[in-house]
Amino acid sequence: MMPSLRSLAAPLLPLALVACASTGGGPPGSGSAQNTPAEAESQAGQTPYGLFLAGQSAFDAGHSETAARYFSRAAAQDAAAPVVQAQAFTAALLAGDVARAATLAPRGPVADAPVRRLGALTRGVEDLADGRAKEARTIFVSPEVGAPHNAAAALLAPFAAAAAGDAEGSITHPVIPGEPLSDFFASLDQGRLYERAGRFDEAETAYRSLIGTGDAGGVPSLALGEMLERRGRGTEALAIYNQALGRASDDGALQAARARAVAHGKPPAAPSIRQAAAEALIAEATGLIMQKQEEGALAYLRLALRLDPERGEAWTMVGDILSSIGDVEGARAAYLEPKQASDQYVEARDKLAWSYQGSGDKQTALKIARQTVTAEPASREASITLADLLRADEQYDDSISILDRLIDANAQAPDWRLLYMRAASLQESGRWTDSERDLTAALKLRPDEPELLNFLGYSWIDRGVKLHEALAMVQKAVDQDPQNGAMLDSLGWGYYRLGDYKKAVEKLEAAVVLDAADSDVNNHLGDAYWRAGRLTEAQFQWSRVLTLDPPAKLRTEVETKLKSGLDAVPGPSVVAGS
């Protein structure tokens, strides 16, 4: 099967916290049969229980901020109810109202322990954000903040000490057993706090020690280089950046730092206490996302943004999580937060555009993408997004025009991904020879890339040419990604074209299990059943295609097969010797 150039997968969040969106809810305006929050409140009345139900309905419909307001009102009327209090706190925190969440944070033995501990962490962050550093540190080092939030509290405690004027307390390395990511950031933070305390040699030692253990993500090199620039040691900083880029040549932050050092530009200021503390929370959130604990990550990101509201990557991550639970409006609001000066501006705008594309508002999606290109004409990513949206909207010539410019601008070092994208639009516009040229060129650059192998292999198979070579290519792709339904479909279709209908059925049945809602896969399986003599199953499979909103051409083809059989539909000829 032809590959999809963009996957808009949106995994649902686990029910890790007290309040979350149910998997039955859809984005606002999605046609869900659930009551709206206003309808729920109207039906249930203004009692605490009614407001509670209205809040839960809002969560189910993906309206997190509305839910927080209802839960907060319910808690105000019935503060003694632990469940109501916990819901109100959690909803306020996940909606981003950290100040409100801190006042609602459950306390005492009656409160659920995990929520109570998160509440203590929230109160500490609010104290730190509001200038009460001593109170914040007291909370962070107390037993109030226990598992699973003790690592976050341990990372924040030195910053609270620094804000309180306790320089010695700030440079004490916290002990975080069993948490390698947290321990890494504790060491990174110690270097920053050493610099803040004017102990530059010790800061440099801390950074170089981290670089020696692998320089995870280039972050220690960036921190050391920036400090060296601030100390007037630009040549040494440049050497650090060059060394790091040798390990990660496409790192945008390191590239920008190197360019600044080469130009003898003004070095960036050292991060403030609140900015560095926010970064520590973002790191913890990233770890939670890797562990599929998105709700916990969302809570930490909200806390990070309370400390540093300008963190573009945090807003983008918030948008991703909200999008995954169906809070479309909340996600879009988050994607709008990174300002043009932010490194995440283009990425957030691109995601905003795809949000509208995914909901069927193609006009708004293209408008946003064009505005982004106008605002950031030098951004390759912004132009790529516009080209991809144009392709998705079947404006192939316009998409090709943009990709021509991007590819020609770097003709000496072509990017296989751009060739891949242009090949897709060229094929859709009927220019197969040009598409084949791009795919062949891309494969020379990335001979083992499964998407390329599948794309070109399937294209040959569907045209009935170079079948044995194409089958080998698709098999190589499947070997690398055996759970990819599109690639298994290509493999099954290859066997079908070669006349091995038994093998075709085997592979296509496996493909349907993985891509049950794909009309092409179901159609191919129906054809294979027919050729294998399993006519009733073929009729069932074709009938299923019609329930999957197939393209008009495929619908007509399938309707003909259902009426008159497979032989009534002409197929592409197979070149002799293929």
Secondary structure, 3 states (H helix, E strand, C coil): CCCCCCCCCCCCCCCCCCCCCCCCCCCCCCCCCCCCHHHHHHHHCCCHHHHHHHHHHHHHCCCHHHHHHHHHHHHHHCCCCHHHHHHHHHHHHHHCCHHHHHHHCCCCCCCCHHHHHHHHHHHHHHHHHCCCHHHHHHHHCCCCCCCCCHHHHHHHHHHHHHHCCCHHHHCCCCCCCCCHHHHHHHHHHHHHHHHHCCCHHHHHHHHHHHHHCCCHHHHHHHHHHHHHHHCCCHHHHHHHHHHHHHHCCCCHHHHHHHHHHHCCCCCCCCCCHHHHHHHHHHHHHHHHHHCCCHHHHHHHHHHHHHHCCCCHHHHHHHHHHHHHCCCHHHHHHHHCCCCCCCCCHHHHHHHHHHHHHHCCCHHHHHHHHHHHHHHCCCCHHHHHHHHHHHHHCCCHHHHHHHHHHHHHHCCCCCCHHHHHHHHHHHHHCCCHHHHHHHHHHHHHHCCCCHHHHHHHHHHHHHHCCCHHHHHHHHHHHHHHCCCCHHHHHHHHHHHHHCCCHHHHHHHHHHHHHHCCCCHHHHHHHHHHHHHCCCHHHHHHHHHHHHCCCCCHHHHHHHHHHHHHCHHHCCCCCCCCCC
